[in-house]
């Protein structure tokens, strides 16, 4: 197949784009950790801003992706709903990180605002943890090999139950 003949559904786009905020937040935090200049610090803020924008797009594509996969054999509606709930929080935390980072870019035109780095790091770590939970829940939808229950918590897979 040639590259031009490859079509992409909203579900496929959702899965691909979902990696952008996760990887972006990771690299933004890494850049902050090694940051020695205002330019590097601002680059991390740009990455966080882009990750926040991507988070909104991922959530919107998720709604369309749900419509595509919800009636497929072996797909659990409960797992989709748990992923969607986590996805809402991921979107909110990602967009919040993006907005705060954009404000930081504006405030740091000449120097780093005092105390702002702590706010950014805490918000980025929180968003990273929310995205990790969301990604795990999303992977469980079509990867039965990772659907293991933690002690005291049932596995939410009702796809193979009789109606």
C-alpha positions as CSV (number, residue, x, y, z in Angstrom):
1,X,0.0,0.0,0.0
2,X,1.2,3.5,-0.7
3,X,1.1,6.2,1.9
4,X,-1.6,8.1,0.0
5,X,-4.0,5.1,0.2
6,X,-3.9,4.8,4.0
7,X,-7.1,6.0,5.6
8,X,-7.3,6.9,9.3
9,X,-10.4,6.6,11.5
10,X,-11.1,8.8,14.5
11,X,-10.2,5.8,16.6
12,X,-6.8,5.5,15.0
13,X,-6.2,9.2,15.3
14,X,-7.2,9.1,18.9
15,X,-4.7,6.4,19.7
16,X,-1.9,8.1,17.9
17,X,-2.6,11.6,19.2
18,X,-3.0,10.3,22.8
19,X,0.7,9.8,22.9
20,X,1.5,13.5,22.3
21,X,0.5,14.9,25.8
22,X,2.1,11.9,27.6
23,X,5.4,12.2,25.7
24,X,5.2,16.0,25.8
25,X,4.8,16.2,29.5
26,X,7.6,13.7,30.0
27,X,10.0,15.7,27.8
28,X,8.9,19.0,29.2
29,X,9.7,17.8,32.8
30,X,13.0,16.4,31.5
31,X,13.9,19.7,29.9
32,X,13.0,21.5,33.2
33,X,15.2,19.2,35.1
34,X,18.3,20.0,33.0
35,X,17.3,23.6,32.3
36,X,20.2,26.0,32.7
37,X,18.8,29.0,30.8
38,X,15.7,31.0,30.4
39,X,15.4,29.7,26.8
40,X,15.4,26.0,27.9
41,X,12.8,26.9,30.6
42,X,10.6,28.6,28.0
43,X,11.0,25.7,25.6
44,X,9.6,23.4,28.3
45,X,6.6,25.8,28.7
46,X,6.0,25.7,24.9
47,X,6.0,21.8,25.1
48,X,3.5,21.9,27.9
49,X,1.3,24.4,26.0
50,X,1.3,22.1,23.0
51,X,0.6,19.1,25.2
52,X,-2.4,20.9,26.7
53,X,-3.8,21.7,23.3
54,X,-3.3,18.1,22.2
55,X,-5.2,16.9,25.3
56,X,-8.3,18.7,24.2
57,X,-8.0,17.2,20.7
58,X,-7.5,13.7,22.1
59,X,-10.7,14.0,24.2
60,X,-12.8,15.2,21.3
61,X,-11.5,12.4,19.1
62,X,-12.2,10.0,21.9
63,X,-15.9,10.7,21.6
64,X,-15.8,9.8,17.9
65,X,-13.6,6.8,18.6
66,X,-16.1,5.5,21.1
67,X,-18.8,5.5,18.4
68,X,-16.6,3.4,16.1
69,X,-15.6,0.7,18.6
70,X,-18.4,0.4,21.1
71,X,-20.3,-2.2,19.2
72,X,-17.3,-4.3,18.2
73,X,-17.0,-7.9,19.4
74,X,-14.9,-8.2,22.5
75,X,-15.1,-4.5,23.5
76,X,-16.3,-3.8,27.0
77,X,-18.7,-0.8,27.4
78,X,-17.6,-0.6,31.1
79,X,-13.9,-0.3,30.1
80,X,-14.8,2.4,27.6
81,X,-16.7,4.4,30.2
82,X,-13.9,4.1,32.8
83,X,-11.4,5.3,30.1
84,X,-13.8,8.2,29.2
85,X,-14.1,9.3,32.8
86,X,-10.3,9.3,33.3
87,X,-10.0,11.0,29.9
88,X,-12.1,13.9,31.1
89,X,-9.7,14.5,34.0
90,X,-6.7,14.1,31.7
91,X,-8.2,16.7,29.4
92,X,-8.8,19.1,32.2
93,X,-5.4,18.6,33.8
94,X,-3.7,18.9,30.4
95,X,-5.5,22.0,29.4
96,X,-4.8,23.5,32.8
97,X,-1.1,22.8,32.4
98,X,-1.2,24.3,28.9
99,X,-2.9,27.5,30.1
100,X,-0.6,27.9,33.1
101,X,2.4,27.3,30.8
102,X,1.1,29.9,28.3
103,X,0.8,32.4,31.1
104,X,4.3,31.4,32.2
105,X,5.6,32.1,28.7
106,X,4.0,35.6,28.8
107,X,5.4,36.3,32.3
108,X,8.9,35.0,31.5
109,X,9.7,37.3,28.5
110,X,12.7,38.6,30.4
111,X,13.2,36.4,33.4
112,X,11.7,33.4,35.2
113,X,8.9,34.4,37.5
114,X,9.8,33.5,41.0
115,X,8.0,30.4,42.4
116,X,6.4,29.7,39.0
117,X,8.6,26.7,38.3
118,X,7.3,24.9,41.4
119,X,3.7,25.5,40.2
120,X,4.5,24.2,36.7
121,X,6.4,21.1,38.0
122,X,3.6,20.2,40.4
123,X,0.9,20.7,37.7
124,X,3.0,18.7,35.2
125,X,3.5,15.8,37.6
126,X,-0.2,15.7,38.4
127,X,-1.2,15.8,34.7
128,X,1.4,13.1,34.0
129,X,-0.2,10.8,36.7
130,X,-3.7,11.5,35.4
131,X,-2.6,10.7,31.8
132,X,-0.9,7.5,33.0
133,X,-4.1,6.3,34.6
134,X,-6.1,7.3,31.5
135,X,-3.7,5.6,29.1
136,X,-3.8,2.4,31.2
137,X,-7.6,2.4,31.1
138,X,-7.6,3.0,27.4
139,X,-5.1,0.2,26.7
140,X,-7.3,-2.2,28.7
141,X,-10.2,-1.7,26.1
142,X,-8.4,-3.8,23.5
143,X,-5.6,-5.5,25.4
144,X,-7.0,-8.3,27.6
145,X,-3.5,-9.3,28.6
146,X,-3.2,-6.2,30.9
147,X,-6.7,-6.5,32.4
148,X,-5.6,-7.7,35.8
149,X,-7.5,-6.8,38.9
150,X,-5.8,-5.3,41.9
151,X,-6.6,-7.0,45.2
152,X,-10.2,-6.3,46.1
153,X,-11.0,-4.8,42.7
154,X,-13.0,-6.7,40.0
155,X,-11.9,-6.9,36.4
156,X,-14.3,-4.8,34.4
157,X,-14.8,-6.9,31.3
158,X,-18.3,-7.7,30.5
159,X,-17.8,-8.1,26.7
160,X,-18.1,-11.9,26.9
161,X,-21.0,-12.2,29.2
162,X,-24.3,-13.5,27.8
163,X,-27.1,-10.9,27.4
